[in-house]
């Protein structure tokens, strides 16, 4: 089987020639930051991602580059991040069914409208499919299930049949909130975080490139079991240039997390580094509000987004995806 080319986020080993010592080789093991040229961030002990300084390796110095299996994080850590995320996107109604958290919201975004296997033994228990189907029938919503790596294995098996449609992989990235980069805002640009978004903030926000209806936008600002902040960058005239939603929630294991989502930059100011600067400012806001760790989610196909978040010190933690039941299938089949 041919060896595939590395992609951003992959864990790799690179055997390279040393530029000033011909004939000598050395290995770099770490995670790919970007390609063309290859940039690798050396891993920490045990193969875990690190925040070490990245290494740029010119193509002519590479002898071998091999993709390695990702370092397996603990199931409890996957559950922790997913629990913090669920607290940030609770939906309009949510209830527990055994090891599963069932959420119903606007019917649009998956995070607020899916059943999540968040109980400690969910990865070893049968999926309560009849109860899940009944819950979503009660709310006139499609049956949608969150399938995180490993803790969602029973659900992955259930959703493997032809009655289910599984969406693309979503990369969950994390970073600790220490040793943060220093904010370096352009001249005349300021950062502000409000408790609630105004009309200008809401008008800028899109979900996967599309504007949300008013009821979905209202759900973004509904109170959660935690703390919310609506961040933005403004120019000297007070015009909003970029926005994001920050949440501070707990993961059930004693840790507090910053969730970072809903990033938008106005069209005439893109590709100027504002997304990175807004992210840096929000990381500091999260740390100031008691968060120890941060997480975000990005589609696996969005290599540009992954590259941006890597510059902020985020690394891949795990992946998840959503499966939706064909509405033509009889519930409780």
Secondary structure, DSSP 8 states (H G I E B T S, - for coil): -------TT-EEEEEEE-TTSTT-EEEEEEEEEETTTEEEEE--GGG------EEEE-GGGEEEEEEE------HHHHHHHHHHHHHHS--SEEEEETTEEEEESSSS-GGGSSEEE-STTGGGS---HHHHHHHHHHTT---EEEEETTTTHHHHHHTTSTTEEE---EEEEEEESSS-------TT-EEEEESS--HHHHHH-EETTEE--HHHHHHHTS--SSEEEEEEEE-TTS-EEEEEEEEEEE-SSS-EEEEEEEEEE-GGGTTSSHHHHHHHHHHHHHHHTT-SEEEEEEETT-HHHHHHHHHTT-EEEEEEEEEEE-TTS-TT-
